Amino acid sequence: MVEHQRAAMSLLTAGVPLKPREGQFAGGVAFDANPLTEKQRNWLVILLAKHGLPPLSDGGDA
């Protein structure tokens, strides 16, 4: 499991209230090991911050 998958899974399992589109996005990312696009990475970073979860590390696989 790569970093963005772990981060997305943490969104899904943290018990935070996600909007339907946020949940759909996080679910898709959690099960896709392919690298994220810049837009996907930005949205994941925003969602993690919004819900008080640890940020992605700079660079790397995500």
Secondary structure, DSSP 8 states (H G I E B T S, - for coil): --HHHHHHHHHHHTT----HHHHHHHHHHHT--S---HHHHHHHHHHHHHTT-----SSS--
